[in-house]
Amino acid sequence: MIARRVRVTGRVQGVFFRAWTRDEARSLGVSGWVSNCSDGSVEAHVEGEEAGVDELIGRLRDGPPHARVDHVDVSAAAVEGVKTFDVRH
């Protein structure tokens, strides 16, 4: 089990990025959360098996159809032990 903190910048708010991320994470069996940040970026905490976490991060680099991802910053994080993947408001 690994965990990563991910910050995505670009046109990532108002384009269903959080809901898309939740759906992608759940399809991969990955847990965590995703939230909009006040600076216009999106932040996510992603945890699970390494292959699923890496796959989700790869998908975040493209984002959903109406998003424009400029940069993805990934850092190690502590495992929080969350059981689902949720959108935080």
C-alpha positions as CSV (number, residue, x, y, z in Angstrom):
1,M,0.0,0.0,0.0
2,I,1.4,3.4,-1.0
3,A,0.0,7.0,-0.9
4,R,0.7,10.0,-3.0
5,R,-0.4,13.7,-2.8
6,V,-1.1,15.1,-6.2
7,R,-1.7,18.7,-7.3
8,V,-3.0,19.3,-10.8
9,T,-2.8,22.8,-12.4
10,G,-4.4,24.1,-15.5
11,R,-8.1,24.4,-16.4
12,V,-9.1,21.9,-13.9
13,Q,-12.0,23.5,-12.0
14,G,-15.5,23.8,-13.5
15,V,-14.9,20.9,-15.9
16,F,-16.1,18.0,-13.7
17,F,-12.4,17.1,-12.8
18,R,-13.2,16.0,-9.3
19,A,-16.2,13.8,-10.2
20,W,-14.1,12.3,-13.1
21,T,-11.2,11.7,-10.7
22,R,-13.5,9.9,-8.2
23,D,-14.9,7.7,-11.0
24,E,-11.5,6.8,-12.3
25,A,-10.1,6.1,-8.9
26,R,-13.1,3.8,-8.0
27,S,-12.7,1.9,-11.3
28,L,-9.1,1.2,-10.3
29,G,-9.8,0.3,-6.7
30,V,-7.9,3.2,-5.4
31,S,-8.9,5.1,-2.2
32,G,-8.5,8.7,-1.2
33,W,-10.1,12.1,-1.9
34,V,-10.0,15.0,-4.3
35,S,-10.6,18.7,-3.6
36,N,-10.6,22.1,-5.4
37,C,-8.0,24.5,-4.0
38,S,-8.4,28.3,-3.7
39,D,-5.6,28.9,-6.2
40,G,-7.6,27.2,-9.0
41,S,-5.7,23.9,-8.8
42,V,-7.0,20.5,-7.8
43,E,-5.4,18.4,-5.0
44,A,-5.9,14.7,-4.4
45,H,-4.7,12.1,-1.9
46,V,-4.4,8.8,-3.6
47,E,-3.7,5.5,-1.8
48,G,-3.8,1.8,-2.7
49,E,-1.7,-0.8,-4.5
50,E,1.2,0.8,-6.4
51,A,-0.1,-0.2,-9.9
52,G,-3.5,1.4,-9.3
53,V,-2.1,4.6,-7.8
54,D,0.4,4.9,-10.7
55,E,-2.4,4.3,-13.3
56,L,-4.6,7.0,-11.7
57,I,-1.7,9.5,-11.7
58,G,-1.1,8.7,-15.3
59,R,-4.8,9.4,-16.1
60,L,-4.7,12.7,-14.1
61,R,-1.9,13.9,-16.5
62,D,-4.6,13.9,-19.2
63,G,-7.7,14.7,-17.2
64,P,-11.3,14.6,-18.4
65,P,-12.3,15.8,-21.9
66,H,-12.9,19.5,-21.1
67,A,-9.9,20.0,-18.8
68,R,-6.5,21.3,-19.7
69,V,-3.8,19.9,-17.5
70,D,-0.7,22.1,-17.4
71,H,1.3,20.4,-14.6
72,V,1.0,17.5,-12.2
73,D,3.1,17.5,-9.0
74,V,3.3,14.2,-7.1
75,S,4.8,13.7,-3.7
76,A,4.9,10.8,-1.2
77,A,2.2,10.9,1.5
78,A,1.3,9.0,4.6
79,V,-1.3,6.3,4.2
80,E,-4.5,7.5,5.8
81,G,-6.4,4.2,5.7
82,V,-9.4,5.6,3.8
83,K,-11.7,3.0,2.4
84,T,-13.4,4.9,-0.5
85,F,-12.6,7.7,-2.9
86,D,-14.6,10.9,-2.2
87,V,-15.0,14.4,-3.5
88,R,-14.3,16.9,-0.8
89,H,-16.0,20.3,-0.9
